[in-house]
């Protein structure tokens, strides 16, 4: 079993938290320009004018992928990023809290749009769940069998799709009440939808404990969907067939590049998961093949004499036991308790 050192955990936590924050910020910064450009000039998108925002998004994706790569050395960084996801989850369930926080710190518009459209809400719980699964694999790297692997490969896309749609629906509903209707009361439907959606997303990533390749199909699907942003006449008519609460948040979420970012996270995580599982299995095999201290009959200390049980098997004398009071061999004449 391979365990990360304390130093590796501390370093990966610092790196992962910083890179994840910067990555999400760059993704939303470039995505905001993309969103307004697509909605304003849906039929005439000039990719030349979007080179800068696209570069920001690409850099943000690279930073997020680097966060996943830290999982090779320690799961602590990814788990710490998962703890950060509590903020966007709370903001989505209780928009009034987000509005108060936004006004208190004078949040930049890029960050505001990112929270409103759910970019960190979708990405950060995924990273945290990856860290938890990697920690489990380090402790028990044995595969769970072909049957569970097949179930995981089928179940993961279903859970992730349902989770994203439910999360977006709850987020959009809550933000609509808060911003458009100025209703800042707690909406139970919003709370349940966001919480249930996040749980489904976490479960969809969690099944990779059974199937290491479960996220490959969702990654391919997300790449195709995000590529269709370049064909708005094809993508948006399909998205607008969904309920209004979903169509008000899902298209901006796609335009922000969240689908592409998540797809690359899935692909890099698959590589990291296979690497961690392989290393953990090798460490487990080495620990089993190498006798541990005190396991081998003569491994107590190279200069310590063998115990009586090693000289005389079957006498019941073992480590921590005293030799029997009765002599092990018949005493010689004139010796022993009855000798003269």
N, C-alpha and C positions, 0 to 999 in steps of 0.2 A: 504493500500500500504506500503510495507516494503522498506525502504531506508537505505542504508549502511551508517554508521557514517564516518566522515572524517578520524578518526584514522584507521578504518578498511580499508579504501581505500589506505591510505599511506602504511600501513603494507603489504597489498596484492600486491601492485605494486612492492615494494622492493623484496618480496619473489618470486613473479612470474617471474620477469625479471632475477633474479639470478638463480633460478631453471631451467628456460627454457634455458638459455645460457649453463649451465652445462649439462643439459639433452641432448641437441642436440650435444654438444661436446663429451660426453661419447658415444652416439649412433654412431657418425661417427668414433670415435676412435676404437671401437670394430668392427664396420662394415668394416673398411678398411682392417683389418686382414682377416675377413671373405671373402671379395671380392677377394683378391689375392689368398687365399687358394682355393676357389671354382674354380676360373679360371685356376689355375695351376694344381690342383689335382681334376678335376671334377668328376672322377669316384671313387676316394679313399679319402673320407673326413674323417679324424680322429677327431671325436668330442672331444676326450680327449685333444688334443692340442689346441682346440678352447674354452676350458672352461673359460680361462681368458677373451678373447674378448666377449664371450657370457655374462659373469657376468657384464662387462662394459655396454653392451647393455641393460641388464635387469635393472641395476641401472639407466641408462639414461631414460628408459621408466617409471620407478617409479617416478623419479623427474618430468617428464612431466605430469604424472597423478596427482601428487601433485599440479601442477599448475592449472589443471582443477578443483580440489577440492576447491581451494581458491575462486572459483566462488560462493560457498555457502554463503560466508560472503560479498563479493563485486565483482562486475564485472570489477573494475578498473584494477586489475592485468592482467587479460586476454586481456583487451583492450590495455594496455601498451605493452604486448608482440606482439599484432598485429601491433603496431607502429614499433616495431623492424623488422617486416617482410618487411618493405620498402627497407632495405639494400639488402637482397637476390633478391628481385624483380628487383631492379635497376641493380644489378650485372648480372642477367640473361638477361635482355634486352640489356645491354651495356657491353659486356665482357671486353672491353678495360678498363673500369672503375675498374672492378674487378682485372684485371692484374696489374694495377697501384697500387691499394690498397694492393694487395698481396705482391708486391715488397717493398712497403713503410714500412709495419709493419713486414715483414718477417713471414708471416702466416705459422703456422705448416702444415705439409702435410695432417694431418687428417682433419683439417678445410678446406684446399684447396679442397680435394676430396669431402668433404661434400657439399661445394658450387657448385663445378663443376657438381656433380650428382644430385643436387637439394634437398637435405635433408631439410635444413631450408626453402627452397622455398615452399615445400609442407606442412610442419608442422606449421610454424608460422602463416600464414594467417588463417589456420583452428582455431588455438587458439584465435586469435583476433576476428574472427567472432562469436565464442562461447560467448565471453564476450559481444559483441553487442547484441546478441539474449537474453542473460540473463538480460541485462539492460532493454530491451524492455518488457520482461516478468514481471519484477519487477513492471513496471508501468502499464501494462495492462495484468494481469494474466489470463483473461478469455479465455477459449479454443475457437478456431475458427470454430468449428463444424466438424462433421464426414466427410463431403465432402472434405473440405480442408485438413483434416488429411490424407485421402486416397490419394489425389493428391500429398501431400508432401512425403508420403511413396513411391510412384512410381517415383516421379520426382527426389528425392535426389540421388539415385544410378546412374541415367542417367547423371545428371549434374556433379557429382563427377568423374565418369569414363571419360566423355568427357573432363572435366577440366584437369585431370591428364595427359591424353594422349596429349592434346594440349600443356600443359605447358612443358612436357618432350620433345616434338618435337621441340618447339621453343628454349628451353635451349640447346638441343643437336646441333641444327643447328648453333646457335650463337657461342658456344664453338668450334665447328669444324672450323668455319671461323677464329676464333681468334687464336687457338692453332695449328691447322694442316696447314692452308693456310696462316697464318700470315697476315690475312686481318682484320684490326682493324677498318674498316669503319662501320658505323651504318647500320645494316640490318633491313629494315622495316618489313620484314616477321617475323624476330625474335621478334621484339618489339610487333607486333600485336598478335603473337601466345602466348607469355608469358603473356601479359596483358589479353588477352581473356581467357586463361586457368585459371589464378588466379581468374578472375571474376566468371567463372563457378564454381570453387571450393567454393568460398565464397557463391554463390547462393545455392549450394548443401547443405551447412551447414545451411544457413539462413532459408531454408524451415522448419527447426525444430521449427520455430515460429508457424507453423501450425500443425505440427505432431511431438510430443515429441519422438516417437519411429522410426523416419525416418532413423536414422543412424545404426540401429541394423543389417539390411541386408548388408550394405556395410562393417560393422565390421566383420561379419562372412565371407564374401568373401575375405577380406584382410588376415584374419587368415589362410584361406585355401591356398591362393596363397603363403604366406610366408612360410608355412609349406612345400610346394613343393620344397623349396630350398634344402632340404635333399634328394630330388629325382631329381637331375639335368638332368638326361636323359629324364625325363618327362616334366619338366618345360621349359627348354631352347629351345627345338625344337618348342614348341608352341609360345614362345615369339619371336623367330627369324623369324616367319612368318609375323610379323608386319613390317612396313616400316623401312628402315635402320636407319633413324634419331631417331626413337623411340627405336629400339633394342640396339643402342649404349649407351643409358642412362637408360632405364627402368630396365634391369636386374641388374645393379649395385645398383639402387635405392631400388630394392626388397631385394638384398643381404645385404644391409646396415641395414636391419631391419625396414625400414620406414613403411612398411605395417603393421607389428605387432604393432609398436608404435602408428600408427594412429588408428588401431582397438581398442586398449585399451583407447585411447583418446575418441573415439566415445562412448564406453561403459560407461566410467566414466562420460562423459558429459551427457549422457542420465539420469543417476542417479541424477546428480547435477541439471539438468533442471527440473526434476519432483519434486525435493525437493524445489527448488526456487519457482516454480509455486505454490506448495501447501502452502508454507509459505506466499507468496504474497496474495493468495486467502483468507487465514485465517485473515491476517492483514486487507484486504479490508472489509471482513465481520464484523470484530470487529469495524472498524471505522464507518461503516454504522449503526451498532446496537447501538453504544454509541453516544448520542447527543453531538455535538460540542458546544463550547462556543458561546452563543448568538442564538442558534437554538431553544432551548426550551423556551416557554414564560416566565418562571420564572428562567432562568439560568444566567441572567446578573450578579447578585451578591446575595449571600444568605441574605444579610441585606438590599438590596435596595428595596424600595417599588415598587409594580407593577405600570405600566404606566396607564394613564386614559383609554387607549384602552382596557386594560385587565379588568378594572372594568366595562367599558361601551362598549361592543362590538357594531360594526356597526357605530361608530361615526366617523371613518376615522382617529382616532388619533393613531399614531404608533410611533415607535422609531425615534427620531430626529425631531418629529413634535410637535408643540405647541398645548395646549388644546384650544378648541374653545372659542371665547370671549363670546358667548351666554351661559348662564348657562344651565347645562344639565337637571336641574329640575326646575319647576316653583318656582320663589323666594317666600319666605315667606312674608306675609304682612309687609309693612314698610321697606323692604330691596330691593336692586337691583337698577338699573339705574332710574326707575320711581317711586320708593317707596317714601313715605313721611316721 
